[in-house]
């Protein structure tokens, strides 16, 4: 029997292609001279897609009539119209759990950097200012006495909460519903959560439902001592409103791993001293990215060998 055709149109960790080559007929279109022609040539036979950030909508699905499964590299899959896939019987998988601790570490690192201005302090030293001009100024911010409002107390949100508790922070949270067995105070809206805390941590999925959930009123509610940390998706925040709030002191500072138009980061945002900006590195260690790649492989192989995926997304379960 011929091996199932799987298309990979962007590079992933080397282990993905190495392992898939043994189990499926892998087409790596990005390695071809004419990637579009390479895709067109196999489109009618493609049964699996290994996907990393590509937009998948109804129009794309139309191109692959035999498509059975899309294995997404990443836990967030707002790039994929999973409901449209489910409606057509196309399985979608993601890479949960294996990145949870890494992203939680990133979130805490970003929080501390932002509140204590470690990026600016390091720039002060590297520029020779410590020796030339003297000590770096005391920071207005501190973690002491802060209340961390977590928007999205899911896998990563809970791992962040564990760490934040160890740092002595009080915790509160918002999600679409109150969670049984969770003792942290629950707030039914982001606005109410922002009003009740001084540090907001965003770790919910992107997509239409959560777009601009942090807007001008939420930033005003967070207040002058407020710190916003976003490790979820750039679309969660109205970036223009955030820039204004950072410029005029509506909030104290922001730590951002994600942006509305990645990899574009507005010049105004890059210029602000009260911003720590990271280039979407939440899960970006070799260890964790390899684990994510392995899960992409495992999902595809399991699907073609047993008819069952390892980690289907919510829309494709049951
Ligand atoms: P989970 O599904 O475990 O958690 C998501 C949480 O968000 C849940 O608690 C859910 O609670 C809440 N949520 C979902 N939709 C909404 C909504 N519309 N309004 C309010 N709350 C909502 O996912 P993970 O913790 O594994 O990952 C979370 C997100 O983190 C990913 O989707 C991704 O966007 C981002 N991420 C970013 C990375 C980076 O590199 N910066 C790396 C990995 C992930 P409830 O169901 O009660 O609403």
py3Dmol code that shows the C-alpha trace and the ligand (Angstrom):
import py3Dmol

protein = """\
ATOM      1  CA  UNK A   1       0.000   0.000   0.000  1.00  0.00           C
ATOM      2  CA  UNK A   2       1.299   3.480  -0.808  1.00  0.00           C
ATOM      3  CA  UNK A   3       2.282   5.750   2.058  1.00  0.00           C
ATOM      4  CA  UNK A   4      -0.023   8.694   2.889  1.00  0.00           C
ATOM      5  CA  UNK A   5       1.110  12.006   1.394  1.00  0.00           C
ATOM      6  CA  UNK A   6       1.878  14.635   4.042  1.00  0.00           C
ATOM      7  CA  UNK A   7       2.696  18.215   3.073  1.00  0.00           C
ATOM      8  CA  UNK A   8       5.020  20.433   5.089  1.00  0.00           C
ATOM      9  CA  UNK A   9       5.312  23.912   3.588  1.00  0.00           C
ATOM     10  CA  UNK A  10       7.490  25.585   6.236  1.00  0.00           C
ATOM     11  CA  UNK A  11      10.522  24.232   8.088  1.00  0.00           C
ATOM     12  CA  UNK A  12      10.096  22.638  11.504  1.00  0.00           C
ATOM     13  CA  UNK A  13      12.633  21.142  13.894  1.00  0.00           C
ATOM     14  CA  UNK A  14      14.842  18.643  11.983  1.00  0.00           C
ATOM     15  CA  UNK A  15      13.457  15.640  13.872  1.00  0.00           C
ATOM     16  CA  UNK A  16      10.031  16.185  12.310  1.00  0.00           C
ATOM     17  CA  UNK A  17      11.107  15.583   8.707  1.00  0.00           C
ATOM     18  CA  UNK A  18      13.598  12.909   9.761  1.00  0.00           C
ATOM     19  CA  UNK A  19      10.934  10.835  11.510  1.00  0.00           C
ATOM     20  CA  UNK A  20       8.067  11.505   9.125  1.00  0.00           C
ATOM     21  CA  UNK A  21      10.141  10.422   6.138  1.00  0.00           C
ATOM     22  CA  UNK A  22      10.184   6.903   7.575  1.00  0.00           C
ATOM     23  CA  UNK A  23       6.389   6.710   7.978  1.00  0.00           C
ATOM     24  CA  UNK A  24       4.748   8.841   5.283  1.00  0.00           C
ATOM     25  CA  UNK A  25       5.436  10.226   1.831  1.00  0.00           C
ATOM     26  CA  UNK A  26       6.643  13.652   2.951  1.00  0.00           C
ATOM     27  CA  UNK A  27       6.597  16.627   0.591  1.00  0.00           C
ATOM     28  CA  UNK A  28       8.632  19.574   1.877  1.00  0.00           C
ATOM     29  CA  UNK A  29       7.493  22.235  -0.544  1.00  0.00           C
ATOM     30  CA  UNK A  30       9.638  24.979   1.038  1.00  0.00           C
ATOM     31  CA  UNK A  31      12.748  23.085  -0.086  1.00  0.00           C
ATOM     32  CA  UNK A  32      11.680  23.089  -3.750  1.00  0.00           C
ATOM     33  CA  UNK A  33      12.693  25.693  -6.350  1.00  0.00           C
ATOM     34  CA  UNK A  34       9.042  26.546  -6.945  1.00  0.00           C
ATOM     35  CA  UNK A  35       7.165  25.830  -3.691  1.00  0.00           C
ATOM     36  CA  UNK A  36       3.738  26.747  -5.116  1.00  0.00           C
ATOM     37  CA  UNK A  37       4.189  24.381  -8.060  1.00  0.00           C
ATOM     38  CA  UNK A  38       5.332  21.625  -5.696  1.00  0.00           C
ATOM     39  CA  UNK A  39       2.145  22.044  -3.651  1.00  0.00           C
ATOM     40  CA  UNK A  40      -0.053  22.132  -6.776  1.00  0.00           C
ATOM     41  CA  UNK A  41       1.521  18.904  -7.979  1.00  0.00           C
ATOM     42  CA  UNK A  42       0.532  16.915  -4.870  1.00  0.00           C
ATOM     43  CA  UNK A  43      -2.586  18.808  -3.690  1.00  0.00           C
ATOM     44  CA  UNK A  44      -5.048  16.180  -4.957  1.00  0.00           C
ATOM     45  CA  UNK A  45      -3.303  13.436  -2.957  1.00  0.00           C
ATOM     46  CA  UNK A  46      -2.437  15.233   0.288  1.00  0.00           C
ATOM     47  CA  UNK A  47      -3.910  13.453   3.330  1.00  0.00           C
ATOM     48  CA  UNK A  48      -2.019  15.287   6.062  1.00  0.00           C
ATOM     49  CA  UNK A  49      -0.654  18.792   6.673  1.00  0.00           C
ATOM     50  CA  UNK A  50       2.146  19.585   9.105  1.00  0.00           C
ATOM     51  CA  UNK A  51       1.379  23.189   9.886  1.00  0.00           C
ATOM     52  CA  UNK A  52       3.312  25.971  11.619  1.00  0.00           C
ATOM     53  CA  UNK A  53       1.488  29.281  11.705  1.00  0.00           C
ATOM     54  CA  UNK A  54      -0.032  29.065   8.214  1.00  0.00           C
ATOM     55  CA  UNK A  55      -3.561  30.366   7.839  1.00  0.00           C
ATOM     56  CA  UNK A  56      -5.968  27.483   7.219  1.00  0.00           C
ATOM     57  CA  UNK A  57      -9.425  28.513   6.041  1.00  0.00           C
ATOM     58  CA  UNK A  58     -12.172  27.086   3.834  1.00  0.00           C
ATOM     59  CA  UNK A  59     -10.363  28.240   0.670  1.00  0.00           C
ATOM     60  CA  UNK A  60      -7.222  26.360   1.644  1.00  0.00           C
ATOM     61  CA  UNK A  61      -9.212  23.262   2.584  1.00  0.00           C
ATOM     62  CA  UNK A  62     -10.809  23.325  -0.891  1.00  0.00           C
ATOM     63  CA  UNK A  63      -7.358  22.766  -2.395  1.00  0.00           C
ATOM     64  CA  UNK A  64      -6.885  19.437  -0.598  1.00  0.00           C
ATOM     65  CA  UNK A  65      -9.903  17.183  -1.284  1.00  0.00           C
ATOM     66  CA  UNK A  66      -8.393  14.114   0.424  1.00  0.00           C
ATOM     67  CA  UNK A  67      -7.175  15.971   3.518  1.00  0.00           C
ATOM     68  CA  UNK A  68      -7.767  14.037   6.771  1.00  0.00           C
ATOM     69  CA  UNK A  69      -5.588  15.717   9.381  1.00  0.00           C
ATOM     70  CA  UNK A  70      -3.810  18.999  10.131  1.00  0.00           C
ATOM     71  CA  UNK A  71      -1.104  18.664  12.783  1.00  0.00           C
ATOM     72  CA  UNK A  72      -0.327  22.124  14.134  1.00  0.00           C
ATOM     73  CA  UNK A  73       3.050  22.910  15.672  1.00  0.00           C
ATOM     74  CA  UNK A  74       1.927  24.998  18.685  1.00  0.00           C
ATOM     75  CA  UNK A  75      -0.791  24.831  21.319  1.00  0.00           C
ATOM     76  CA  UNK A  76      -2.485  27.975  19.985  1.00  0.00           C
ATOM     77  CA  UNK A  77      -4.239  27.307  16.680  1.00  0.00           C
ATOM     78  CA  UNK A  78      -5.994  30.593  15.978  1.00  0.00           C
ATOM     79  CA  UNK A  79      -4.338  30.386  12.530  1.00  0.00           C
ATOM     80  CA  UNK A  80      -6.650  27.457  11.728  1.00  0.00           C
ATOM     81  CA  UNK A  81     -10.417  27.597  11.248  1.00  0.00           C
ATOM     82  CA  UNK A  82     -10.913  24.471  13.367  1.00  0.00           C
ATOM     83  CA  UNK A  83     -14.710  24.639  13.155  1.00  0.00           C
ATOM     84  CA  UNK A  84     -14.555  24.599   9.339  1.00  0.00           C
ATOM     85  CA  UNK A  85     -12.181  21.625   9.548  1.00  0.00           C
ATOM     86  CA  UNK A  86     -14.450  19.758  11.982  1.00  0.00           C
ATOM     87  CA  UNK A  87     -17.459  20.427   9.736  1.00  0.00           C
ATOM     88  CA  UNK A  88     -15.610  18.737   6.865  1.00  0.00           C
ATOM     89  CA  UNK A  89     -14.389  15.863   9.010  1.00  0.00           C
ATOM     90  CA  UNK A  90     -10.781  17.084   8.949  1.00  0.00           C
ATOM     91  CA  UNK A  91      -8.982  16.353  12.240  1.00  0.00           C
ATOM     92  CA  UNK A  92      -6.909  19.165  13.811  1.00  0.00           C
ATOM     93  CA  UNK A  93      -4.262  18.500  16.449  1.00  0.00           C
ATOM     94  CA  UNK A  94      -2.052  20.860  18.483  1.00  0.00           C
ATOM     95  CA  UNK A  95       0.856  20.506  20.932  1.00  0.00           C
ATOM     96  CA  UNK A  96      -0.441  21.080  24.490  1.00  0.00           C
ATOM     97  CA  UNK A  97       1.336  20.297  27.790  1.00  0.00           C
ATOM     98  CA  UNK A  98       4.862  19.809  26.392  1.00  0.00           C
ATOM     99  CA  UNK A  99       5.380  23.594  26.324  1.00  0.00           C
ATOM    100  CA  UNK A 100       3.474  24.565  29.456  1.00  0.00           C
ATOM    101  CA  UNK A 101       6.413  24.894  31.879  1.00  0.00           C
ATOM    102  CA  UNK A 102       8.633  26.689  29.334  1.00  0.00           C
ATOM    103  CA  UNK A 103       6.001  29.313  28.568  1.00  0.00           C
ATOM    104  CA  UNK A 104       5.253  29.765  32.280  1.00  0.00           C
ATOM    105  CA  UNK A 105       8.979  30.368  32.883  1.00  0.00           C
ATOM    106  CA  UNK A 106       8.975  32.946  30.090  1.00  0.00           C
ATOM    107  CA  UNK A 107       5.933  34.657  31.570  1.00  0.00           C
ATOM    108  CA  UNK A 108       7.557  34.983  35.010  1.00  0.00           C
ATOM    109  CA  UNK A 109      10.851  36.124  33.495  1.00  0.00           C
ATOM    110  CA  UNK A 110       9.036  38.757  31.483  1.00  0.00           C
ATOM    111  CA  UNK A 111       7.048  39.880  34.526  1.00  0.00           C
ATOM    112  CA  UNK A 112      10.152  40.359  36.660  1.00  0.00           C
ATOM    113  CA  UNK A 113      12.087  42.048  33.830  1.00  0.00           C
ATOM    114  CA  UNK A 114       9.225  44.450  33.288  1.00  0.00           C
ATOM    115  CA  UNK A 115       8.509  45.344  36.891  1.00  0.00           C
ATOM    116  CA  UNK A 116      12.189  45.740  37.867  1.00  0.00           C
ATOM    117  CA  UNK A 117      13.322  47.210  34.496  1.00  0.00           C
ATOM    118  CA  UNK A 118      16.162  44.697  34.097  1.00  0.00           C
ATOM    119  CA  UNK A 119      16.395  45.289  30.333  1.00  0.00           C
ATOM    120  CA  UNK A 120      16.976  49.014  30.845  1.00  0.00           C
ATOM    121  CA  UNK A 121      19.375  48.289  33.736  1.00  0.00           C
ATOM    122  CA  UNK A 122      21.441  46.020  31.514  1.00  0.00           C
ATOM    123  CA  UNK A 123      21.483  48.618  28.729  1.00  0.00           C
ATOM    124  CA  UNK A 124      22.720  51.139  31.345  1.00  0.00           C
ATOM    125  CA  UNK A 125      25.661  48.871  32.198  1.00  0.00           C
ATOM    126  CA  UNK A 126      26.507  47.934  28.593  1.00  0.00           C
ATOM    127  CA  UNK A 127      26.531  51.611  27.592  1.00  0.00           C
ATOM    128  CA  UNK A 128      29.180  52.260  30.243  1.00  0.00           C
ATOM    129  CA  UNK A 129      26.796  54.484  32.213  1.00  0.00           C
ATOM    130  CA  UNK A 130      27.265  52.696  35.536  1.00  0.00           C
ATOM    131  CA  UNK A 131      30.907  53.706  35.586  1.00  0.00           C
ATOM    132  CA  UNK A 132      30.350  56.995  33.763  1.00  0.00           C
ATOM    133  CA  UNK A 133      27.137  58.342  35.289  1.00  0.00           C
ATOM    134  CA  UNK A 134      26.474  56.212  38.359  1.00  0.00           C
ATOM    135  CA  UNK A 135      23.949  53.711  39.601  1.00  0.00           C
ATOM    136  CA  UNK A 136      20.834  52.772  37.642  1.00  0.00           C
ATOM    137  CA  UNK A 137      17.842  54.629  39.136  1.00  0.00           C
ATOM    138  CA  UNK A 138      15.647  52.829  41.671  1.00  0.00           C
ATOM    139  CA  UNK A 139      12.661  51.237  39.985  1.00  0.00           C
ATOM    140  CA  UNK A 140       9.171  52.554  40.565  1.00  0.00           C
ATOM    141  CA  UNK A 141       7.864  48.996  40.324  1.00  0.00           C
ATOM    142  CA  UNK A 142       8.249  46.015  42.637  1.00  0.00           C
ATOM    143  CA  UNK A 143       6.630  42.602  42.846  1.00  0.00           C
ATOM    144  CA  UNK A 144       6.055  43.163  46.543  1.00  0.00           C
ATOM    145  CA  UNK A 145       2.363  43.474  47.370  1.00  0.00           C
ATOM    146  CA  UNK A 146       1.174  42.873  43.826  1.00  0.00           C
ATOM    147  CA  UNK A 147      -1.982  41.018  42.825  1.00  0.00           C
ATOM    148  CA  UNK A 148      -1.660  39.053  39.591  1.00  0.00           C
ATOM    149  CA  UNK A 149      -4.847  38.810  37.539  1.00  0.00           C
ATOM    150  CA  UNK A 150      -4.504  35.855  35.192  1.00  0.00           C
ATOM    151  CA  UNK A 151      -6.689  36.004  32.106  1.00  0.00           C
ATOM    152  CA  UNK A 152      -6.920  32.331  31.104  1.00  0.00           C
ATOM    153  CA  UNK A 153      -6.260  30.002  34.020  1.00  0.00           C
ATOM    154  CA  UNK A 154      -5.658  26.992  31.770  1.00  0.00           C
ATOM    155  CA  UNK A 155      -2.605  24.735  31.544  1.00  0.00           C
ATOM    156  CA  UNK A 156      -0.096  27.585  31.203  1.00  0.00           C
ATOM    157  CA  UNK A 157      -2.099  29.973  33.403  1.00  0.00           C
ATOM    158  CA  UNK A 158      -2.030  27.469  36.276  1.00  0.00           C
ATOM    159  CA  UNK A 159       1.729  26.908  35.863  1.00  0.00           C
ATOM    160  CA  UNK A 160       2.184  30.689  36.021  1.00  0.00           C
ATOM    161  CA  UNK A 161      -0.015  30.868  39.130  1.00  0.00           C
ATOM    162  CA  UNK A 162       2.101  28.222  40.906  1.00  0.00           C
ATOM    163  CA  UNK A 163       5.265  30.210  40.221  1.00  0.00           C
ATOM    164  CA  UNK A 164       3.686  33.541  41.127  1.00  0.00           C
ATOM    165  CA  UNK A 165       2.440  32.140  44.445  1.00  0.00           C
ATOM    166  CA  UNK A 166       6.012  31.099  45.252  1.00  0.00           C
ATOM    167  CA  UNK A 167       7.022  34.735  44.653  1.00  0.00           C
ATOM    168  CA  UNK A 168       4.409  35.853  47.192  1.00  0.00           C
ATOM    169  CA  UNK A 169       1.916  37.363  44.756  1.00  0.00           C
ATOM    170  CA  UNK A 170      -1.819  37.242  45.338  1.00  0.00           C
ATOM    171  CA  UNK A 171      -3.709  35.631  42.443  1.00  0.00           C
ATOM    172  CA  UNK A 172      -7.092  36.230  40.831  1.00  0.00           C
ATOM    173  CA  UNK A 173      -8.404  35.089  37.452  1.00  0.00           C
ATOM    174  CA  UNK A 174     -10.833  35.452  34.596  1.00  0.00           C
ATOM    175  CA  UNK A 175     -12.073  32.857  32.124  1.00  0.00           C
ATOM    176  CA  UNK A 176     -15.407  32.185  30.483  1.00  0.00           C
ATOM    177  CA  UNK A 177     -16.507  30.369  33.627  1.00  0.00           C
ATOM    178  CA  UNK A 178     -15.537  29.906  37.268  1.00  0.00           C
ATOM    179  CA  UNK A 179     -13.507  26.741  37.756  1.00  0.00           C
ATOM    180  CA  UNK A 180     -14.585  24.155  40.327  1.00  0.00           C
ATOM    181  CA  UNK A 181     -11.844  23.416  42.832  1.00  0.00           C
ATOM    182  CA  UNK A 182      -9.937  26.660  42.199  1.00  0.00           C
ATOM    183  CA  UNK A 183      -9.702  28.842  45.286  1.00  0.00           C
ATOM    184  CA  UNK A 184      -8.419  32.031  43.592  1.00  0.00           C
ATOM    185  CA  UNK A 185     -11.026  34.800  43.334  1.00  0.00           C
ATOM    186  CA  UNK A 186     -12.880  34.672  39.987  1.00  0.00           C
ATOM    187  CA  UNK A 187     -13.980  37.708  37.993  1.00  0.00           C
ATOM    188  CA  UNK A 188     -16.568  37.309  35.232  1.00  0.00           C
ATOM    189  CA  UNK A 189     -15.029  40.032  33.038  1.00  0.00           C
ATOM    190  CA  UNK A 190     -11.522  41.252  32.187  1.00  0.00           C
ATOM    191  CA  UNK A 191     -12.613  44.755  33.199  1.00  0.00           C
ATOM    192  CA  UNK A 192     -13.606  43.641  36.709  1.00  0.00           C
ATOM    193  CA  UNK A 193     -10.389  41.628  37.046  1.00  0.00           C
ATOM    194  CA  UNK A 194      -8.294  44.614  35.944  1.00  0.00           C
ATOM    195  CA  UNK A 195     -10.016  46.838  38.509  1.00  0.00           C
ATOM    196  CA  UNK A 196      -9.268  44.311  41.275  1.00  0.00           C
ATOM    197  CA  UNK A 197      -5.557  43.816  40.513  1.00  0.00           C
ATOM    198  CA  UNK A 198      -2.471  45.797  39.484  1.00  0.00           C
ATOM    199  CA  UNK A 199      -0.809  43.197  37.249  1.00  0.00           C
ATOM    200  CA  UNK A 200      -2.581  41.543  34.351  1.00  0.00           C
ATOM    201  CA  UNK A 201      -1.236  38.362  32.735  1.00  0.00           C
ATOM    202  CA  UNK A 202      -2.791  37.365  29.396  1.00  0.00           C
ATOM    203  CA  UNK A 203      -2.610  33.689  28.480  1.00  0.00           C
ATOM    204  CA  UNK A 204      -5.787  32.949  26.529  1.00  0.00           C
ATOM    205  CA  UNK A 205      -6.088  31.798  22.892  1.00  0.00           C
ATOM    206  CA  UNK A 206      -6.283  34.340  20.066  1.00  0.00           C
ATOM    207  CA  UNK A 207      -9.124  34.552  17.542  1.00  0.00           C
ATOM    208  CA  UNK A 208     -12.261  36.626  17.044  1.00  0.00           C
ATOM    209  CA  UNK A 209     -13.720  35.853  20.481  1.00  0.00           C
ATOM    210  CA  UNK A 210     -10.792  37.313  22.429  1.00  0.00           C
ATOM    211  CA  UNK A 211      -9.754  40.104  20.025  1.00  0.00           C
ATOM    212  CA  UNK A 212      -8.957  43.352  21.875  1.00  0.00           C
ATOM    213  CA  UNK A 213     -10.212  41.977  25.206  1.00  0.00           C
ATOM    214  CA  UNK A 214      -7.715  44.431  26.676  1.00  0.00           C
ATOM    215  CA  UNK A 215      -8.767  47.880  25.486  1.00  0.00           C
ATOM    216  CA  UNK A 216      -8.676  51.454  26.769  1.00  0.00           C
ATOM    217  CA  UNK A 217     -11.219  50.955  29.624  1.00  0.00           C
ATOM    218  CA  UNK A 218      -9.376  47.819  30.830  1.00  0.00           C
ATOM    219  CA  UNK A 219      -6.044  49.687  30.837  1.00  0.00           C
ATOM    220  CA  UNK A 220      -7.639  52.560  32.747  1.00  0.00           C
ATOM    221  CA  UNK A 221      -9.031  50.075  35.277  1.00  0.00           C
ATOM    222  CA  UNK A 222      -5.572  48.514  35.704  1.00  0.00           C
ATOM    223  CA  UNK A 223      -4.338  51.915  36.810  1.00  0.00           C
ATOM    224  CA  UNK A 224      -1.168  53.984  37.117  1.00  0.00           C
ATOM    225  CA  UNK A 225       0.772  51.269  38.961  1.00  0.00           C
ATOM    226  CA  UNK A 226      -0.526  48.686  36.504  1.00  0.00           C
ATOM    227  CA  UNK A 227       1.651  46.208  34.615  1.00  0.00           C
ATOM    228  CA  UNK A 228       0.379  44.282  31.584  1.00  0.00           C
ATOM    229  CA  UNK A 229       2.089  41.044  30.546  1.00  0.00           C
ATOM    230  CA  UNK A 230       0.995  39.334  27.325  1.00  0.00           C
ATOM    231  CA  UNK A 231       2.227  35.833  26.475  1.00  0.00           C
ATOM    232  CA  UNK A 232      -1.074  34.783  24.844  1.00  0.00           C
ATOM    233  CA  UNK A 233      -1.548  36.406  21.428  1.00  0.00           C
ATOM    234  CA  UNK A 234      -0.991  39.932  20.124  1.00  0.00           C
ATOM    235  CA  UNK A 235      -4.614  40.180  19.040  1.00  0.00           C
ATOM    236  CA  UNK A 236      -5.774  40.101  22.673  1.00  0.00           C
ATOM    237  CA  UNK A 237      -4.636  43.711  23.108  1.00  0.00           C
ATOM    238  CA  UNK A 238      -5.672  46.890  21.308  1.00  0.00           C
ATOM    239  CA  UNK A 239      -2.050  47.826  20.561  1.00  0.00           C
ATOM    240  CA  UNK A 240      -2.821  51.454  19.698  1.00  0.00           C
ATOM    241  CA  UNK A 241      -4.639  51.901  23.022  1.00  0.00           C
ATOM    242  CA  UNK A 242      -1.741  50.215  24.829  1.00  0.00           C
ATOM    243  CA  UNK A 243       0.840  52.550  23.269  1.00  0.00           C
ATOM    244  CA  UNK A 244      -1.247  55.541  24.333  1.00  0.00           C
ATOM    245  CA  UNK A 245      -1.627  54.160  27.873  1.00  0.00           C
ATOM    246  CA  UNK A 246       2.130  53.582  28.157  1.00  0.00           C
ATOM    247  CA  UNK A 247       2.951  57.022  26.762  1.00  0.00           C
ATOM    248  CA  UNK A 248       0.628  58.970  29.034  1.00  0.00           C
ATOM    249  CA  UNK A 249       1.136  56.958  32.235  1.00  0.00           C
ATOM    250  CA  UNK A 250      -2.302  55.346  32.336  1.00  0.00           C
ATOM    251  CA  UNK A 251      -0.375  52.178  33.262  1.00  0.00           C
ATOM    252  CA  UNK A 252       3.190  51.758  34.515  1.00  0.00           C
ATOM    253  CA  UNK A 253       4.652  49.298  32.035  1.00  0.00           C
ATOM    254  CA  UNK A 254       4.135  46.304  29.762  1.00  0.00           C
ATOM    255  CA  UNK A 255       5.977  43.072  29.002  1.00  0.00           C
ATOM    256  CA  UNK A 256       5.070  41.628  25.610  1.00  0.00           C
ATOM    257  CA  UNK A 257       6.050  38.354  23.942  1.00  0.00           C
ATOM    258  CA  UNK A 258       3.381  38.649  21.243  1.00  0.00           C
ATOM    259  CA  UNK A 259       2.175  41.415  18.918  1.00  0.00           C
ATOM    260  CA  UNK A 260      -0.769  42.191  16.655  1.00  0.00           C
ATOM    261  CA  UNK A 261       1.152  42.032  13.338  1.00  0.00           C
ATOM    262  CA  UNK A 262       4.149  39.770  14.002  1.00  0.00           C
ATOM    263  CA  UNK A 263       6.958  40.132  13.209  1.00  0.00           C
ATOM    264  CA  UNK A 264       6.118  43.829  12.845  1.00  0.00           C
ATOM    265  CA  UNK A 265       6.347  45.704  16.129  1.00  0.00           C
ATOM    266  CA  UNK A 266       5.307  49.367  15.905  1.00  0.00           C
ATOM    267  CA  UNK A 267       8.260  51.784  16.173  1.00  0.00           C
ATOM    268  CA  UNK A 268       6.435  53.665  18.945  1.00  0.00           C
ATOM    269  CA  UNK A 269       6.252  50.500  21.029  1.00  0.00           C
ATOM    270  CA  UNK A 270       9.906  49.662  20.394  1.00  0.00           C
ATOM    271  CA  UNK A 271      10.918  53.156  21.480  1.00  0.00           C
ATOM    272  CA  UNK A 272       9.138  53.093  24.840  1.00  0.00           C
ATOM    273  CA  UNK A 273      11.440  52.612  27.845  1.00  0.00           C
ATOM    274  CA  UNK A 274       8.584  51.200  29.949  1.00  0.00           C
ATOM    275  CA  UNK A 275       8.138  48.237  27.587  1.00  0.00           C
ATOM    276  CA  UNK A 276       9.969  44.925  27.566  1.00  0.00           C
ATOM    277  CA  UNK A 277       9.459  43.335  24.148  1.00  0.00           C
ATOM    278  CA  UNK A 278      10.429  39.777  23.261  1.00  0.00           C
ATOM    279  CA  UNK A 279      10.186  38.254  19.751  1.00  0.00           C
ATOM    280  CA  UNK A 280       7.593  35.536  20.562  1.00  0.00           C
ATOM    281  CA  UNK A 281      10.029  33.267  22.406  1.00  0.00           C
ATOM    282  CA  UNK A 282       7.606  31.764  24.942  1.00  0.00           C
ATOM    283  CA  UNK A 283       8.366  28.140  24.036  1.00  0.00           C
ATOM    284  CA  UNK A 284      11.554  28.806  22.095  1.00  0.00           C
ATOM    285  CA  UNK A 285      14.144  26.447  23.583  1.00  0.00           C
ATOM    286  CA  UNK A 286      15.593  23.512  21.646  1.00  0.00           C
ATOM    287  CA  UNK A 287      14.256  21.148  24.326  1.00  0.00           C
ATOM    288  CA  UNK A 288      10.670  22.368  24.142  1.00  0.00           C
ATOM    289  CA  UNK A 289      10.516  22.986  20.400  1.00  0.00           C
ATOM    290  CA  UNK A 290      11.787  19.413  19.865  1.00  0.00           C
ATOM    291  CA  UNK A 291       9.078  18.102  22.196  1.00  0.00           C
ATOM    292  CA  UNK A 292       6.493  20.038  20.183  1.00  0.00           C
ATOM    293  CA  UNK A 293       7.916  18.641  16.944  1.00  0.00           C
ATOM    294  CA  UNK A 294       7.742  15.126  18.359  1.00  0.00           C
ATOM    295  CA  UNK A 295       4.059  15.633  19.146  1.00  0.00           C
ATOM    296  CA  UNK A 296       3.409  16.775  15.572  1.00  0.00           C
ATOM    297  CA  UNK A 297       5.021  13.533  14.370  1.00  0.00           C
ATOM    298  CA  UNK A 298       3.165  11.409  16.938  1.00  0.00           C
ATOM    299  CA  UNK A 299      -0.197  12.884  15.957  1.00  0.00           C
ATOM    300  CA  UNK A 300       0.322  12.232  12.237  1.00  0.00           C
ATOM    301  CA  UNK A 301       1.748   8.735  12.698  1.00  0.00           C
ATOM    302  CA  UNK A 302      -0.945   7.739  15.196  1.00  0.00           C
ATOM    303  CA  UNK A 303      -3.648   9.037  12.857  1.00  0.00           C
ATOM    304  CA  UNK A 304      -2.426   7.090   9.859  1.00  0.00           C
ATOM    305  CA  UNK A 305      -1.652   3.929  11.851  1.00  0.00           C
ATOM    306  CA  UNK A 306      -4.651   3.788  14.216  1.00  0.00           C
ATOM    307  CA  UNK A 307      -7.172   6.375  12.991  1.00  0.00           C
ATOM    308  CA  UNK A 308      -6.821   8.249  16.282  1.00  0.00           C
ATOM    309  CA  UNK A 309      -4.811  11.401  17.027  1.00  0.00           C
ATOM    310  CA  UNK A 310      -2.882  11.928  20.282  1.00  0.00           C
ATOM    311  CA  UNK A 311      -3.947  15.504  21.040  1.00  0.00           C
ATOM    312  CA  UNK A 312      -7.021  16.623  19.066  1.00  0.00           C
ATOM    313  CA  UNK A 313      -8.203  20.231  19.533  1.00  0.00           C
ATOM    314  CA  UNK A 314     -11.510  20.857  21.329  1.00  0.00           C
ATOM    315  CA  UNK A 315     -13.490  21.390  18.094  1.00  0.00           C
ATOM    316  CA  UNK A 316     -12.519  17.907  16.848  1.00  0.00           C
ATOM    317  CA  UNK A 317     -13.055  15.904  20.036  1.00  0.00           C
ATOM    318  CA  UNK A 318     -15.875  13.398  20.513  1.00  0.00           C
TER     319      UNK A 318
END
"""
ligand_1 = """\
48
LIG
P -5.651 26.132 27.706
O -6.713 25.769 26.735
O -5.208 25.140 28.707
O -6.081 27.444 28.507
C -6.745 28.510 27.894
C -7.509 29.276 28.966
O -8.119 30.400 28.338
C -8.589 28.465 29.646
O -8.466 28.597 31.040
C -9.903 29.091 29.164
O -10.800 29.128 30.250
C -9.483 30.500 28.777
N -10.266 31.016 27.660
C -10.449 30.430 26.453
N -11.232 31.204 25.683
C -11.556 32.280 26.438
C -12.350 33.442 26.197
N -12.983 33.630 25.032
N -12.453 34.355 27.182
C -11.828 34.183 28.364
N -11.065 33.102 28.654
C -10.935 32.176 27.690
O -4.419 26.632 26.815
P -2.891 26.768 27.227
O -2.792 27.279 28.618
O -2.159 25.538 26.864
O -2.434 27.924 26.169
C -3.047 29.206 26.243
C -2.597 30.101 25.109
O -1.262 30.535 25.317
C -2.537 29.484 23.714
O -3.813 29.393 23.118
C -1.618 30.424 22.978
O -2.356 31.484 22.398
C -0.729 30.980 24.080
N 0.652 30.491 23.948
C 1.674 31.392 23.687
C 2.980 30.958 23.566
C 4.098 31.931 23.313
O 5.119 31.526 22.749
N 3.986 33.174 23.717
C 3.328 29.544 23.626
C 2.202 28.682 23.939
C 0.930 29.156 24.080
P -12.384 28.959 30.028
O -12.560 27.735 29.153
O -12.930 28.824 31.405
O -12.828 30.212 29.358
"""
view = py3Dmol.view(width=600, height=400)
view.addModel(protein, "pdb")
view.setStyle({"model": 0}, {"cartoon": {"style": "trace"}})
view.addModel(ligand_1, "xyz")
view.setStyle({"model": 1}, {"stick": {}})
view.zoomTo()
view.show()
